[in-house]
C-alpha cells in the first residue's frame, strides 16, 4: 500500500509563549498543523511534510527538555526557532553558550547568502528576538546565512539537507517578513499546498452543538469583547431560550461599566442578561491580599462562588445547564495551560476548578482557539455594534490587577534598596515596587527602572529601554517620569485593594480613556491600562500610563502618544491633586507584560 501524501506540518512544542502563533500563521496560510510533544513517537510523523521546532523557556545547556532525537534523523525538512535552533546545534555537534546580554525586542537581520528560506526577502529586515542563550559554534556541515549586530549565527542551514535554524521568531508580527519565511518553508521547501478551511463560525457552531447537545448554557459576561462575542455566538447557535448571561458587578469595574454593558447588550437585542451586584463579597475576599497570583485566583474563585449563588437562586441544575466562558487562546497560554509553557499569570478564567470543568466537558468555551483580532472579526460578522467590538481589551479581574499592593515587610525591603543604574545617562531610580513580566518565555516579578528626562526625549528613551532591559536582568520595565519632582524622594507604602483606591483609579482611568477618544487615538492603539502604584511623597499614590500596540497581545510595543496628548492627560490627572508622580511605561512585550499584574 502506498503511503498517503504528506498532509500537515508538525510543530514540536518546547513551551514558548509564541508557539501557538506558529500555528496561527500556518492556518492563515491554509496549512494544517499539529502541535506535538518533544518526546513524540516518530510514527506519528509519517504524514508530516515538515517539522518546526518551537522556542521555549528552558536552556539546552542547563535544563534541556526531554526530546526524541530520532526526530532529527527523519528525511523531513526541519525549521528550528530560537530554542529549536539551539537544540539543533546542541544535538548535531555545535555549541550553545549563555549570552552575556539577553536579547529582547527588535533587531536588524542581514542576509549574507541566498536561500530557499529567504526567497523574496530583502537583505536587511526587522526581526524579533527573545532569548538568553545563543549558538557560538555551528555543527558540522552547517553554514551561517544571516547575522544581526549581536549574533553571528542569527540564521543557519545545513549545506545539503533541508535543515534550517532561526534565532529570531518569524511567527511574531514584529518580524516584518516572518510570515514570508514560514510561507517559503511550508510551500517551497516542504512542498505543501494550501487548503480551503471552514469559517470559524461554521467550525465553532458544529463544536458547540456537539458538546452542548440538548442542554442549556449560562455564561459569565463581563462586557468585554471576548465574553460579549461568546454570548452573541451562543445565542445565535443555541437560541436565546437556551442561554442566560450573568454580568457580575465586582466593584472593580470601570466607571459606570455595569450600566453601560447592560444598556449596550439590550440595545443589541439581548434580553437574557442578569446583572448581579457582588461588590461587598469581592472586597471582603481581597482584603489584605497583595500578591498578583493570589489576587487573580481569589477573583476567579469568587466569580465561581457568586455564580453558584445565582444558579441556586434561578434553580439552574447541572443536569440541564453547562457553564460558558469567553476564554481566548492567550488566556490559556499565559496561564501555563499548554503543556510546556511557563505560567506568566493565572487568568481568572483559568483557575484550577475551571480547568477541571473543561477537562470533564462541563465548560463551554466557543472562542478558546481564537486570538483577539479573530474574535473581533467574528463579532462584526455576528452584527454586534462596532463600539462594543472595538473597545479596548479589559482584564477579567478588572481594576483589581491594576491597583498594585504591598505589605509592610515588602515595602520596607524595597525602600531600603533605592538603587540606580550608572550606565544610563539620565537621572534614574529602580522603584520600590514590583510588576509581572515575561523574559525568555518565563515569568518575572521584578522592579521597574524610572528615568527622569524631558518629555521630548520619549522616543529615544523608548529605543534605549530595550537596550537597558537586555543588559540588566534585575529589572523588567523602564518608565519615564513625566510628572512629579525628584523620584528619589518617593517611597512605597503598605497598601491594599480598597473601595477608595479603586474609586481613584476608576476616575483616572476614565479621564485617560475620554482624552484618548477625544483626540482620535483610542482606536489607533491596542490598549491603554492605567495602573495605580502605592508610591510617592505626599499622597503616596502614583500612576503609570501604559499605551500599547499589538495585533494579538502575545507580543507588542509600547505606543508613544503625541506629546500634546500626553500633556493633556497629565494636566487632567494632576488637577485631581491625588497623585504624586505620573510615569509612562516604555516597555515592549517581552520583557514586560501588557498588564502590570
N, C-alpha and C positions, 0 to 999 in steps of 0.2 A: 504494500500500500504506500502510495506517495505521501510525503509529508504535506500538510496544508501550508498554504502560503503564509509567511510571517505577517502578523496582523497587529502587533502592538509594540510600544516602547516600554521596557521595564525600567522603572525608577527605583533604585535601591535607596532606602530611606535611612540616613545616618542621623536624623534628628534636627536638621536645620529648620529654623523658623520660616525659611523660604521654600522648603521642599514642595509645598503644595502650589507655590507659584509656578514651579516647573510644570506640574500637571495642568494648571490653569492655562499656561501658554500653549501647551500641546493640544488641549481641547479647543482652543481658539483657532488653532491651525487645522482642526479637523482630524487629529491624530489620536487614536485610542491609546491609553497608557494605564499601567498597573503599578501601584505602589507596593513594594515588596521589602521584606526584612533583610538585613545584611547577611543572615545565615540561610538565605533562600536555597532550596533544593534546585539544582540546575535543570532538573526535568521540567520544572515549571516554565523554564525559559525556552522550551522547544519552539514555541510560536513567536518568540520575540524577534523583532527586526533589529533591535539595538538596545544598548544598556546605558543608562545615565546614573552615575554615582553622585549622590547629593552631597551638600555641605553638612556640617554637624558641629555640635558644641564640644566634642571630645578632641583629644590630641593623639595622633598616631604614634607619638613618641612616648607619652606617659600613660594614657588610659584608652588605648585603641578599642573600638567596639568589635566584638567577635564577628568575624566575617568569613564567608565561604570563599576562599581564594581560588577555588576551581572555576568561579565565575569568570575570572580573568583569562582562563585558558580556552574559553568558548570562542568559536570563529565568528564573533559578532562585533560590530562597531561599538566602541566604548567611549563615553564622554565623562570625564571626572571633573566635578565642580568644587572648588575650594578644598574642603576635607577630602573630597573624591580625588582631586589631583594629588594631594599629599599621600593618600592611600596608595595610588598607583606608583608614586615614586618609592614609597617605603617597601611595597611588596615586590617591585620589579628590580630592585638593586640600586636605587638612588639614595638621597639623603634629605631628611627634613630636620630643621632646627627651629627652636623658639625664636620669634622675631624680637629684636631689641625694642622695636616700636610696633605696637599693634596698629593695624590699618583699618579704619572705618570711614566709609563715605566715598567721595568721588576721587577718581584718579584718571590720568590720561594714558591710554593704551597706544603703543606704537607697534604696528605690524611690520616685522622685518622680512618675512618671506611669504610668498603666495601659498595659499592653502585652500582646499575644498571647503573647509570650515568657515573661512573668512571671505568667500567669494562675494564680490559686490560690496564689500565693506571698506570704507576709507582707511588709509594707512594710520591715521590718528583719530581716535574717538574716545568718548567719555565712558568709563565703566565704574561699577560699584563694588567696593571692597568691604569685607567684614571678616578679618582673620588675625590671628596672632602668630601661629607657626607659618613657615614658608619653605619651599623647596630650595635647597642650596647646592645640590648635586643631582644631575639628571641620571636616570637609569641608562644602561647600555642601549644604543640604537634610538635614543630619543634626542630631539633637537629643539632648541628654543625658537619659537615662532614670533613671539611678541614680548615687549618689555613695558614696564612703567618706570617712572623715576626712582621708585623704591625697590623694584623687583626685576632681576634679570630673567626670571622664568615665569612671567605672567601668563603665558600660554605656551604649551609644548605639544609635540606629537611624535609618534613613532615613525621611523623612517620608511617602513614597509607595510606596517599593519594599521588598520583604521582605529587607532587608539589616540585619544586627544585629552588634554588637560587644561583647565582654566583656573587660575587663582581667583578671578573675579566671578561675580554672579550674573550670568546672562538673563536669568529669569526675572530679575528685578527691573522695574520700569525705568530706573535711573541709568541703566546701561543702555545707551542710545540705540545701539544696533543689536541688543540682546536677542530680540525675537528673530532677527535675521540669522543670527548664529544658530539658534535652535532649529530654525527652518532649514538651513543648509545641512545640519546634522541629520534630521529625520527624512528629508526628501532627497538630497544629493548623495549623502553617504549611506544612510540606511535603506534608501530606495523605497520608502513607503509612499502610498498615495493618500491624499486627503479623503475623508469620508463625510457624507452629509449626516449631521447629528440632529436628533429630535430637539424641538424647542424646549426650554426649561419648563414652560407651563405644561406642555404635554407630558413630559417626564415626571414632574412633581405630582401632577394630577393622578397619574397611574399609581405612583408610590403611596400617596395618601389614601386613595380608595382601597388599596390592598391592605394597608396597615389598619385603618380605622374600621373597615367592614361596616357593620350595622350600628356601631357605637356613635357617640357624640363627642365633641371636643370643647373644653374650656381653655381659654388662652389668657396668659398674663400680658396685658397691653400697656406698655409704658408710655406710648405716644411717640416714641422714636420711629425712625424709618423701618427698622427690621420688624418690630412687633406689629406695626401698622400694616405693612405689606403681608405679613403672615396671617393677620386677622382677615384682611380682604381676600386673600387667597383661599383660606379655609371656608369663608362664606361663599365664594364662587364655586368651589369644588363640592362642598357638602350641603350647601344651602343654609340660610340664616337660622331656621328652626333647630339645626343640629350643632350650632356654635354659640358659645357665650364668651364674652370678653370681660375680664376683670382688670380695671385700672386701679392700682393701689397707690394712693397718695401717701408717700412715706414721710413727708415733711422735709425731704431732701431735694425736692423738685425745684426747677427754675421758677421765676416769678409768674404766678397765675397759670402755671403749666397744666394742672389737672383740669381747670375750667376750659382752657384752650383746646386740650385734647378732646374733651367731651363734646365741645361745640363743633370742632372740625370733623370728627368722625360722624356725628349726627348729620351735619350738612352734606357729608359724603354718602349718606344713605344708610348708615349703620345704626340700628336702634337696639341692638343686643349687647350693649356695653354697660357694665355696672361699675360705679365709682365707689371705692372703699377708702375711708379716711382712717389711716393707721399711724398717724404722727406719733402718738404717745408711746406705742409699743416699740417703734424703731429707735426713738431717742433713748428709751429705757434700756434696750438691749445694747446700745452703743456707748453707754455711759462709761467713761474712764478707759475706753479702748483706744490704743494708739497705733498698733502695727497694721500696715496696709492689708496683708493677707488675712489677718484676723477680722478686720473690718469687712472685707469683701465676703468672707464666709458667713459672718453673722448676718449681714444684709441678705444674702441668699437664703439662709435658714429662716429668717424672719418672713421673707416673702412666702416661703412654704407654709409657715405657721398661719399667717393671715389667710392664705389661700385655703387651707384646711378648714378654718373657721367659716369662710364664705361657702365652701362646699356643704358643710353641715347645715348652715342656715337655709340654703337653697335645696337641700336634700339631693345632692348630686352623688350618686354611688359609683364606685369603681367598676361595677358590672356594666353600667351604661355609659360612663364618661371616661375619656382619656384626657391627659393634660397636654397642652400645647405651648410651645415657646418660639420666639423669633431668633433662635440661635443661628449665627452665620459662621463660616469656616474659621476666620481669625480668632473667634472666641475659643474654639476648640484647640487651635494650635498654641496660642499663648498660655492657655491653662495647662499645657503639657498633656493634652488629651490624645495626641498622636503618640504612638508607642515610644519613639526615641527622642522626642522633643523635650527640651528643658522647660520647666514651668516658669514663665515670666511673671504672670499674675493670674490669680484664680478669678475668672469671670463669675458673676453672681449666678449665671445660668449654667455653671459647670461645677457646682459643689458636688460632693460625694453622693448625696441622696439622689440628685437628679441624674448623675451618670449611671447609677444603678437602675433607675427607672428606664433610662434609654436602653440599657443592655437587655432589659426584660420586654422591650417593645411597648412600654406604657407611656412613652413620651413622644409626642408628635412634633417634629421639627422640620417643617417644609422647606426651610432655607438653609439647612445645615451644610450643603455643598457649595453655597454661593458666597461671593465676596460682595462688599458694599455696593460697588458700582453696578454689579449684576442685579442686585436687589432693587436698586433704584430703577433700572430699565424695566424690570418686571412690574414694579409698582405703577409706572407710567402706562405700561401695556394693559394693566388692570383698570385704568381710568381714574386712578387716585389723583387728587389735586396736586399740582406742581409744588405748592408751598409746603405740603406735607412731605413730599418725597425729597425735595431739595434741602430740607432742614439739616443743619449740621448734626453729625453723629453725637450722641449723648450717652455716657455710660449707664448701664442698668443701676449700679449703686448710686448714680446721680452725684449730687454735690458732696456726698459722703466721702468720695475719694478725691475731691478737690479741696477739701479742708484738711490740711496736714496737722497731725497731732504729735505731741511729745509728752513723755512723763518727766518728772523732776530729775531722775537719775540720768536719763539720756541727754536732756537739755544741758545739765551741768557738765557732763563729759564732753559734749560737743563745743560748748562755750570755752572750755579750757584749752582746746586745740588752737583756735584762732591763727591758722597758718596762711601763708601766701605762696605764690609760685614766682620765684625770682626771675625765671626766663621770659616772663610776659612783660612787655614794655609799657604796661599801664598799671596804675594802682589797682590791686585786686585782693580778694579775700576768699578763702574757702569757707562758705557759710555754714553755720552750726545747725543745719537741718539735713534731712535725708530724703532721697527720692529713688524710685524704681527705674532701672534702665535695662537695656539688653545689649550685651557686649560679647561678640563672638558666639552668638546663639545661646548665651547663658544669661540668667537673671543677675542683675547687680543691684545693690542697695547701698548707695554711696552719697557723698556730699557734692553739691554743685560749687562751681567757681563763679564768683561775681566779679565783674570788671567795671571800674569807674572810668568812663571815657565820654567824649562829646557824642551826642546822638548822631551827628553826621558821619561818624565813623562806623555806623552799624553794619554796612555791607562788608567792609574789610574785616570787621570783627567776626562776622559770620564765617568767612573763609578761615580766619585764624582759629576759630573754635574747634574745627575738625582737627587741625594740627595739634592743638593743646590736648585734646582728648585722646588722640592716638599716642601721645608721648607720656601722659600722666594717667596711670591706671587707677589712682585713688579717688578720682572724680568721675562723674558720668554725665554732667551737664555744664554748659557755660552760659552765663547770664550777663546781660548788660544792665547796669543800674541806670534807669532813665529818670528817676525822681527820688529825692532824699539826700540828706547831707552826710557824707563820710560813713560808708558802710562799716568801717572798723569800729564805730561807736555802738552798733547794734548788737543785740544779744537775743538768743532764743529763750523761750519760756515753756513751762508745762502748760499744755492746752489740749482740749478735747473737743469732740463734736457736741455742740450745744445749740439750742434754738437761736441764741444771739449771734453766734459765729456764722451759722447757716444763713440767717437773715442778712448779715452784712455781705457775705459772698453773693447771695442772690441779687442784691441790689447792684453790686459792682458788675456782676455777670450781665445783667440786663442793660446797664449803661454801655458796656463794651459791644454787646450784640446790636443795640439800636444804632450806635455810631457806625458800625460796620455796614448795616443795612442802608443808612442814610448816604454813606459815601459810595455805595455800589460795590464794596469789597466783599460782602458776605458770601456771595455765590462764586467768588473767584478763589476762595480758599477751601480746603477740606474741612477745617475745624479750627476753633479758637478757644480752647479751655482757658478759664481764668482760675488761678489757684491762690488760695489764702494760706499764708505760712505764719506761724507764731514767732515772728522775728521783728525786732525793731528797737526803738528807743522810748518814745512816749506811749504810744498805743500798743506796742508790742504785737502789731499785726502788719503784714506786708502782702503785696500782691505780685503774682507772676503772670504776665501775658504770654500766651503760647500759640500764636497764629501758625498754622501748619499746612503744608501742601503735600498731597498724596493721591494715589489712584485707588489703592485697596487697603491702606492702613498697615500693611506689613512693613513697608519702608516709606520714607518720605523726608522732606526737608523743612527746616524752619522757614517760614514765609516772612519776608521783610516788607511790612506795610509802608506806604508812603509816609515820610516823616511828618507831613502836615496832619495826617490822620492819627498818627501815634500821639502827637502833641494834643490833639483834641481829646483823645481818650484819657490821657494823663491829667489834663486840666479838669475833666469831669470827675475823675476819681479823687483828685486832691481836694476838690470842692466839698467833698463829704467830710473831710477832716477826721477820718477814721483810721487811716493807714500811714505808716512812716516811710516805707520805701515801695517803689514800683520797679519791677525787673522785667526784662524782655528775654525770653528763652531763645537762644541762638543754636540749640542742639538739634542735629538731624537724628533720624532713626534708621539704623543704630548710630550712636550708642544710647540715646535716650528714647524711652517710650513716648507716645503722644501724651498720655495722661501721666501725672506725676506719681500716682499710686496704682 
